Amino acid sequence: MLATRRPRTFAARLDSRPDSTPLARHLLRAYLSALPTGDRYSDIAELLLGELFANAVQHSDAPVDRLIEVRFALANSRLRLEVHDAGSGRPTLRTASPEDEHGRGLFLVNELAERWGCCPRAGGIGKFAWALIAPSPAPSLTLITA
């Protein structure tokens, strides 16, 4: 019998700097490329990971030398993204005015994720924000007959 394997949870620790956000997205693309249906998650997953990572960088009150950990896992056809940081604050959804230059990241997470939340980290230092992403519908094929 041929056994199939699905990728395990991926985790990486990155510097808590804005220029680490593209690297986090690159790691996610690499993880998804190993999945047979990874392309069905990629657009939304990259956007949401970028928002969660940017929030961890911008709003964390942790010392600047603390790393941010990203984790990706596929379970029951849902992609789970986690962003761990050592900060004490919790992300809060707010309404941005049209003039605001920032403040829409969690709105996007709230609208595009199937579910999302924030939990304390094991050991009591910091938190992690998570999002569950459902796959986009499979493209349908249209046959054209002459």
N, C-alpha and C positions, 0 to 999 in steps of 0.2 A: 504494500500500500504506500502510495506517495504521500508524504507528510508535507504540509505547508507550514511555514513559519511566518508569523507577523512580527514586525519590529518591536523590540522591547521599548520601555520608557527611555527616552533620551534626556540627559541632563548636562548642562554646561554652566560654568561660572564665568561671568564677564565683568569687566571694569564698570563701575557706576559712572559712566560718562555718556553724553548724548551720542558720540560717535560709535558707541557699541551697539546702538539700535540696528543699523544695517547688518552688522555681524549676526545678531540674534535672528533677524529675518533670513539671512543666508543659511544659517544652521537649520532653521525650520524647513526651508526649501529642500535642502539636502535630505532631511528626514522624510519629508513627504515624497520625494522622488523614489524612495525605496518601497513605497506602498503601491500596490496595483491600482488603487483608486485615489492616490494622493492628490491628483490634480483637481479633484472635486472639493477639496478643502482649501487649496492654496491661496486664492485671492482673499477670502475673508480672514483666513488664519493669519496671513502676513500682516494685514491691516490691524487686526486686533492685538497681535503680539507686539507690534510696534507701539500701539497706544498704551498697553499695559507696561511695557518696558520703559517708555518715555515717562509715564507717571511715576514709576519707581525711582527713576533718576531725578526727576524734577522735585518731587514732593517728599522724599525721604529725609528724615532728620538724623539718619545714621552717619557715622564718620565717613569721610570721603574715601577712605581706603577699603571700605567694606565692598564686597562683590555682590552682584545680583545674579541669582541663579534662575535659569529658564529650564522648564521641563515640558516635554511633549510625550503624549501617549495616545494610542488609539484603543478604544474599548467599546464594544457593542456599537460599532459604526459611528461613534462620536469621537472627535478629536478633542483631547483635553490639553489646554495650554495652562501653564502655571508660571508666575513670575514671583520669585521670593526675594525679599529684601529685609534688612535689619532695622528698618524704621518703625517707629511706634504708631504713626498716623494710619488711618484707614481711608481708603478711597470713598468719596461720596459723589453720588450723581447730582448734578446741578444743572440748571438751565442757563445757558449762555445767551447774552443779548447779541443782536446782530453786530454790534460794535466791538464785542470781545474778540481778541486775537487768539485766545486759548479757552479751554474749558469744554470742548466738545468730545474729547476722547472717550470718556465713560459713557456719554450718550451713544456714541457709535457702538461701543461694546454692548450696551444694553439693547440696542436695536438689532444687532446682527448676530449676537450669540444666542444659542438656545437657552442657556442659563449662564450666570456668572455670579461670583461672590468673592469674599475675602475672609480668610481664616488666620488665626494665630499659628505661628510655626511651632513645631515640636521643640521643646526646650525653652519656650517662652520668650525668645528674642526675635522680634520682628513679626512679619506676616507674609502671606502669599495671596495674590489675587489669581483667580482662575476663571477660565471660560470654557464652555462646552460648545463645540461647533458641529452642526449637522452637515452631512455632505450635500453639495448642490445636486440637483437632479441630473441624472445621466443624460447626455445629449441623445436626442432621438434621431434616427436615420430616416431620411426621406428618399424614397426611390423615385427616380424620374424615368418614365418609360417613353420611348419614342413612338 
